Amino acid sequence: MIKKRIKYKESYFYKQVKKHQKYAPLLFFIGGFVWDSLTLGRIDRFYDIVILCTYMTLLTISIYIYNLVDGDKWKNTLFRKYEAYLPLGIQFFLGGLTSAYVIYFSRSVSLSKTASFFLILLFLLFANEFFKKRISNKYLQFGAYYFVNFTFLSFFVPVILKKMSTEIFIISGFISLISTFLLIILVYRNSYSTRTEMVKWKMIGLIFSIYLLINTFYYFRLIPPVPLALDKGLVAHNIKIENGNYTVSYEVDEWYVFWRDHKIDFNRNLNKPVYIFTSIFAPTDLKKKIYHQWKWYNTNTDEWQNLDKIGFEITGGRDNGYRGYSFKNNIIDGEWKVEVITEEGLVLGVVGFNINTSNTINMHKIVQRKF
């Protein structure tokens, strides 16, 4: 019996994709980033969970098929016909997942806590251009896959369990290790090209290195305690609570200082307290103890000196975050900051300001806003 080879007519779009294969994956990665920026909102919203679970599932399937499609059993199939689309799909889902993490964590007042994540994101964004084989490089594929898998589970598991702790983070890491190794084993057993191009122990070492790196970042508080996020942080002259609304009186900066909500040089009334107002986003029904750690910079010792540590319980579910505040009466001039931290000492964000005691304050610079 003679088998006929089926010939497929390539579409114009498919021809263009093949023609511009060098740049198409990067464009699809950016496309996933932009799409999520426009559509994602709350980390515990049903739509967001479905989208991210779909991205994670399709990324897994795309990587599996991409590594097997060159085998003989895939001849004359639709997967072989549209083979050039598979790396684009991988890049799009990677872009969608990593952009979601930026969206959720960039809500914090302090960008310092997300700096490490942005560096990793930039590496993922441009890594293709540094590898000769680009996305076909097995180590790049599975390394990037494990990173997004771990970070996905690190906030997905607490959202589902409505509980977050160091133990939950460790469990998320173990689940990501098991699921990633299962994918690698399946691909390795069924793909001849993978067995020839990939050194098994080298891949295992790479995955464990990423696992240890992320845990090291977490231990040294370089990664924010997901899925919590500091939505707002202000230094204020007064706070009033009426009918469930927080009315905050605070100084605003010049119009061109758009990256900060409050004026960093705080003109304090003599014998009046200084308030710190924060709103912290947390998933629905998740409860957590939060602290305001007041610190003053001692110019004599050139060190930050820990002063008051004021705690309160938060409950997740409010779109604009759980509101809370602390205040301090006995305060002196100088450089101050209030770290918003969890029970484990993980920093959600920092509210920095300089105290200058004065009897006269420009009332035109003070606004009252309800939260």
C-alpha positions in Angstrom: 0.0 0.0 0.0 1.4 3.3 -1.1 0.9 6.2 1.3 0.4 9.6 -0.2 2.0 12.6 1.3 -0.6 15.3 2.1 0.4 18.7 0.9 -1.0 21.7 2.8 -1.4 25.1 1.2 0.3 27.7 3.4 -1.6 30.8 4.2 -0.2 34.3 3.6 0.0 34.9 7.4 1.8 31.6 7.9 4.4 32.5 5.2 5.0 35.8 6.8 5.5 34.1 10.2 8.1 31.8 8.7 9.8 34.7 6.8 10.2 36.7 10.0 10.9 33.9 12.5 13.8 35.9 13.9 11.6 38.6 15.4 8.2 37.1 15.6 8.7 35.3 19.0 9.8 38.5 20.7 6.8 40.3 19.2 4.5 37.6 20.5 6.1 37.8 23.9 5.5 41.6 24.1 2.0 41.0 22.8 1.2 38.8 25.7 2.6 41.5 28.1 0.4 44.2 26.5 -2.7 42.0 26.4 -2.5 41.2 30.1 -1.8 44.9 31.0 -5.2 45.7 29.4 -7.3 42.9 30.8 -6.0 41.7 34.2 -7.2 43.2 37.5 -7.5 41.5 40.8 -5.3 38.5 41.6 -8.2 36.6 43.1 -10.8 37.5 40.4 -12.3 34.5 38.7 -11.5 35.9 35.2 -7.8 36.4 36.2 -7.5 32.9 37.7 -9.1 31.3 34.6 -6.8 33.3 32.2 -3.6 32.5 34.1 -4.5 28.8 34.5 -5.2 28.7 30.8 -1.9 30.4 30.0 0.0 27.9 32.2 -1.8 24.9 30.7 -1.3 26.1 27.1 2.3 26.9 27.7 2.8 23.3 29.0 1.1 21.8 26.0 2.9 24.1 23.5 6.3 23.1 24.9 5.4 19.4 24.9 4.2 19.4 21.3 7.0 21.7 20.1 9.6 19.2 21.3 7.8 16.2 19.8 6.5 17.6 16.5 9.7 16.7 14.6 9.2 13.0 15.2 8.1 10.6 12.4 4.6 10.0 14.0 3.8 13.7 13.5 4.2 13.6 9.8 1.2 14.8 7.7 -0.6 16.2 10.8 -1.9 19.7 11.5 0.8 20.1 14.2 3.5 19.6 11.5 1.7 22.0 9.2 1.6 24.8 11.8 4.9 24.0 13.4 6.1 27.6 13.0 3.3 28.8 15.3 4.4 26.8 18.3 7.4 28.9 19.3 5.2 32.0 18.9 2.6 30.4 21.3 5.3 29.6 23.8 6.5 33.3 23.7 3.0 34.7 24.0 2.1 32.6 27.0 5.5 33.4 28.7 4.8 37.1 28.0 1.3 36.8 29.4 2.3 35.1 32.6 5.3 37.3 33.4 3.4 40.5 32.7 0.7 39.4 35.1 3.3 39.2 37.9 4.4 42.8 37.1 0.8 44.0 37.2 0.1 42.5 40.6 3.4 43.5 42.3 3.9 47.0 40.8 0.9 48.3 42.8 3.3 48.7 45.7 4.4 52.2 46.8 8.0 51.0 47.0 9.5 49.7 43.7 12.6 48.4 45.5 10.9 45.2 46.5 10.1 44.4 42.8 13.5 45.3 41.4 14.7 41.8 41.4 11.6 40.6 39.6 11.9 43.2 36.9 15.5 42.1 36.3 14.3 38.5 35.8 11.5 39.8 33.6 13.9 41.7 31.4 16.1 38.6 31.1 13.1 36.6 30.0 12.1 39.3 27.5 15.5 39.5 25.8 16.9 36.0 26.5 16.0 34.8 23.0 18.4 37.2 21.4 21.3 35.9 23.5 20.8 32.3 22.5 21.9 31.1 19.1 19.0 28.7 18.7 16.6 31.0 20.5 13.4 29.2 21.8 14.6 25.9 20.4 17.2 25.9 23.1 16.0 23.2 25.6 17.6 24.9 28.6 16.0 28.2 27.9 12.6 26.6 27.4 12.5 24.6 30.6 14.3 27.2 32.6 11.8 29.9 31.7 9.0 27.5 32.2 10.1 26.6 35.7 10.4 30.2 36.7 6.9 31.2 35.6 5.5 27.9 37.0 7.0 28.6 40.5 5.9 32.2 40.6 2.4 31.2 39.4 2.0 28.6 42.1 3.5 31.0 44.8 0.4 33.2 44.5 -2.2 30.7 43.1 -1.9 28.3 46.1 -2.4 31.0 48.8 -5.4 32.4 46.8 -7.0 28.9 46.8 -6.2 28.0 50.4 -6.9 31.6 51.6 -3.7 31.4 53.7 -0.2 32.6 53.2 3.0 31.7 55.0 6.6 30.6 54.5 5.4 27.0 54.6 2.9 27.7 51.8 5.7 29.2 49.7 7.9 26.2 50.2 5.0 23.8 49.3 4.4 25.9 46.1 8.1 25.4 45.2 7.9 21.6 45.6 4.8 21.4 43.5 6.5 23.4 40.8 9.5 21.1 40.9 7.4 18.0 40.6 5.3 19.3 37.7 8.3 20.7 35.8 10.3 17.4 36.1 7.2 15.4 35.0 7.1 17.5 31.8 10.8 17.1 31.2 10.6 13.4 31.7 7.7 13.1 29.2 9.5 15.2 26.6 12.8 13.4 27.2 11.2 9.9 26.7 9.2 10.8 23.6 11.5 13.2 21.8 14.6 11.9 20.0 15.9 15.5 19.4 15.6 16.3 23.1 17.6 13.3 24.1 20.4 14.3 21.6 20.4 18.0 22.4 19.9 17.9 26.2 22.2 16.6 28.9 19.8 15.2 31.5 21.9 16.1 34.6 22.7 19.5 33.3 18.9 20.2 33.0 18.3 18.9 36.5 21.0 21.2 37.8 19.6 24.2 36.0 16.1 23.7 37.5 17.4 23.2 41.0 19.6 26.3 40.6 16.5 28.4 39.8 14.7 26.8 42.7 17.5 27.7 45.1 17.8 31.2 43.6 14.1 32.1 44.1 14.1 30.7 47.6 17.3 32.7 48.4 15.6 35.9 47.1 12.5 35.1 49.3 14.7 34.4 52.4 16.5 37.7 52.0 13.2 39.5 51.4 14.0 40.5 47.8 10.7 39.2 46.6 7.4 40.6 47.9 5.2 38.3 50.0 2.7 37.3 47.3 -0.2 37.6 46.9 -0.2 40.7 49.2 0.5 44.1 47.7 0.8 47.6 49.1 -1.7 49.6 47.2 -1.3 53.0 48.9 1.1 54.5 51.5 0.9 58.1 52.8 2.4 60.3 55.5 -0.5 62.5 56.8 -1.4 65.3 59.2 -4.7 63.7 60.3 -7.0 60.8 59.7 -10.7 60.6 60.4 -13.0 57.6 60.1 -16.7 58.4 59.3 -19.3 55.9 58.0 -16.6 53.5 56.9 -14.7 56.1 55.0 -11.1 57.2 55.9 -10.6 60.9 55.4 -6.8 61.5 55.1 -5.3 65.0 55.3 -1.8 65.1 53.7 0.6 67.4 51.8 0.9 67.0 48.1 4.0 67.7 46.0 4.5 69.8 42.9 2.5 68.6 39.9 5.6 67.3 38.1 6.4 64.9 40.9 4.0 62.4 39.5 5.6 59.2 40.9 4.8 60.0 44.5 1.4 60.7 46.2 2.6 62.6 49.2 5.2 65.3 49.7 8.4 63.7 51.0 9.4 66.8 53.1 6.7 66.7 55.8 6.1 70.0 57.6 4.9 68.9 61.1 2.8 70.9 63.4 4.4 71.3 66.9 3.0 68.9 69.4 0.9 67.1 66.8 1.2 63.5 65.8 2.4 62.1 62.5 0.1 59.5 60.8 0.9 56.8 58.3 -2.0 55.5 56.2 -1.8 52.3 54.1 -4.1 50.3 52.0 -3.0 46.7 51.4 -4.5 44.4 48.8 -5.2 40.8 49.8 -7.3 38.1 48.2 -10.9 37.6 49.5 -11.1 36.1 53.0 -7.3 35.9 53.4 -6.4 37.2 56.9 -2.9 38.3 57.9 -1.2 40.3 60.6 0.6 43.4 59.3 3.0 45.8 61.0 4.1 49.4 60.6 7.7 49.5 61.6 8.8 53.1 62.3 12.5 53.8 61.7 14.6 57.0 62.2 17.9 57.6 60.6 20.5 58.3 63.3 23.1 60.6 61.7 25.6 60.0 64.6 25.8 56.2 63.9 24.8 56.4 60.2 22.3 53.6 60.9 18.5 53.2 60.8 17.1 52.9 64.3 14.0 50.8 65.0 11.4 52.5 67.1 7.7 51.7 67.3 6.2 48.6 65.7 2.5 48.8 65.4 0.4 45.9 64.2 -3.1 45.2 63.0 -5.0 42.4 61.3 -6.1 42.7 57.7 -8.8 40.8 55.8 -8.7 40.6 52.0 -11.5 41.2 49.5 -11.7 45.0 49.1 -10.8 46.3 45.6 -8.7 49.2 46.9 -7.1 47.3 49.7 -7.6 46.9 53.4 -7.2 50.3 55.1 -5.2 50.9 58.3 -3.1 53.5 60.0 -0.6 54.1 62.8 0.6 57.4 64.4 3.5 58.6 66.5 3.5 61.5 68.9 7.1 61.7 70.2 8.8 62.4 67.0 11.9 64.4 66.1 13.2 66.1 63.0 15.2 64.1 60.5 14.8 61.3 58.0 12.1 58.7 58.6 10.6 55.6 57.0 7.9 53.2 57.9 8.2 49.7 56.6 5.0 47.8 56.0 5.9 44.2 56.9 4.3 40.8 57.6 4.7 38.7 60.7 7.6 37.0 59.0 9.3 40.3 58.5 8.8 40.4 54.7 8.5 43.9 53.4 5.4 44.9 51.4 6.6 48.5 50.9 8.2 51.5 52.5 6.8 55.0 53.2 9.7 57.4 53.3 9.6 61.1 54.5 11.6 63.9 56.1 10.3 65.6 59.3 10.6 69.3 59.7 8.9 70.8 62.7 7.2 74.1 62.0 4.5 76.4 63.5 3.5 77.5 60.0 2.3 75.2 57.3 1.1 76.1 53.8 -2.5 75.0 53.9 -2.7 75.2 50.1 -0.5 72.2 49.9 -2.8 70.1 52.1 -5.6 68.0 50.6 -8.3 65.9 52.1 -9.1 62.7 50.4 -11.5 59.9 51.2 -10.3 56.2 50.9 
